[in-house]
Amino acid sequence: MRRRRFLGRGGPVADEFQARIPSADADLCFHAYFRVVLDIVGVDAPERVRIGARVRRDVLRATAAAGRAFTLAERGVAEAELTCLLLDHDLFDHPRVRDFTAEVRLVGADGEAPCREGGGAVEEFLHGLAPAQRSAVLEDLAALMRRFDRPDLAERLVRPWSGRGRPGGD
């Protein structure tokens, strides 16, 4: 007996996801929230997933490249331009995509989000600690860095958490 693959009639497939998009400001990113709705017709479920994944990848690549043209102070303009880019871009030109919509929302803590690779885990960990615990952990990490002859890294770690400009505002 031969199995026939069911080719769905299609219908809208909504995909919501988020990512950090680099900005023109050094080491700072926009927090971007995306909503893409595709009307995919004439394919089975696995192919719908593949098309959706390709579109997501292309959305992230296109917006990451274009986001570098805007500073964090230009959040509103960047949001409008990135949405227009997605609506005008050929990444939705697939023979099985009948229609699409795309939205981009750019947000962040006071409009700023650090974008350095690898630094996010330590920062996220420190944000989750009580202030007294945070101070002790920062001292321990800085001491460890100094022991490995990296006082420059110790200073970069401690600087944002001391004084008025520390993350989290506590």
N, C-alpha and C positions, 0 to 999 in steps of 0.2 A: 504494500500500500504506500503510495506516494503522498507525503504531506504537502499541503499547499500553504504557503506563507500568506498570512492575512496582511494586506496593505490597507492601513487605516485611511479613513476618509480625511483625516487631518483634524484641524481645529487648533485653536491657539494654545501654545505652550509658553507659560510664563516662567522666567528664570530671574531670580533676584540674588544678587551677590554683592560682595564688597571687596575693596582692595585699596591699597595706598598708591596714589598717583604722584610721581615726582613733580615738584614745582620748580620755578626758576630760582627760588631761594635755596641756598646751599644747605644740603642735609635735611630739608623740610619737605613734607609731603601733604597733599590733600587726602583726607579720608573720603573715599568715593563709594557711594551706594548706587548700584545699577539695577534697573528693571528693564528687561528685554522680553517682549512678547512676539513670538514667531508663529505664523500660521503655516505649518508644514503639512504638505499633502502627498498622498500616494507612496508612503514608505512605512515599513514596519517599525515597531518600537525601538529596536537596537539602532536602526539608522537615524531615527529621530534624536536619540541620545547623542549619536556621533555628530550630527549636524549642529545640535545645541552646544556641544563642547567646542566645536570649531568656531562657532560664532562667539562664544564666551572668550576664547583665547584671542580672537581677532579684536574684540572690543577692548580687552585689556591692553593689547599691544598698541592699538591706535590711540587710545586715550593716554597711555603712558608717554608716548612720543609727543603728543600734542600738549599735554599738561605742562611740559617743561618750558613752554612759552609764557606762562603766567606766574606771577608772584602770589603769595597767599593773600595779599591785600586785594587782589583781583578775583576773589572767589566767585562772585556773581557773574562776572564776564566769562570766567573760565567755565563755569557750569553751563552757561548758555552756548558757548562755542563748542564745548565737548558734546553736548546734546545735538547740536546742528551737525557736527562732524559725523556722529553716528547715523543720523537720519539721511545724510548725503553720501555716506561712504558705501563703497561697493561690497562690504563684507556681508551684506544680506543678499547679494546676487547669487543665489543658488536656485537651480531649476525647480526644487521642491519647496522653496519658501515662497508662498503666495503673497504674504503681507507681513509687516512687522511694525513695531513701535519700540522706541528706546527712550529711556529717561536716565539722567545722571543727577545725583544730588551730592554736593561737596560739603562736608562738614568737618569739624575737628574741635579739639579743646581750645577755645578762644581762637579758632582758625589756624592753629599750628599743630602739626603732628610730626614728631621726629621720623626721619626716613633712612637713617643709617642702618645698613644690614648688620645683623648680629647684635646690635645694641638694644633692640626691643625686648628681649627676654629679661635682661637685667633690670631695665627700667620698669617693665611690667611687674616683676618680682618686688622691686622696691616700693612701687605704688601700693601694693597689697599689704605692706607692713604698717604697724602702728608707728607713729613718729619716734618713740623711744627705741623700738626694735630697729627701725630704719637707720638711725644714727649709729647704733652698734654694728650693724652689718656693713654700713659704708666704711666705718673705721677699720674693720677687719679686712674688707676687700682692698682698701687703699694700702694697708700695711703689707698685705700679700704682694701687691704690685710693686711696692717699694723694695721688698725683699728680693724680687726678681729684677731689680735695677730698672724699673719703669716708673719713675716718679711722674713722668709726663702723663701716663695713663691714669695714675692715681689722682692727679689734679683734675683731669678731664672728667673722671667719675664723680668726684666730690663737688666740683664747682656748681653744677646746676642745682644741687640739693641744698646748698648753703645760701643764706641770705634771702633777699627779696625775690629773686628770679627762679626759685626752685619749682620744679614740676609738682603739680598736685595742690599747690597753694596752701599747704599746712605748715 
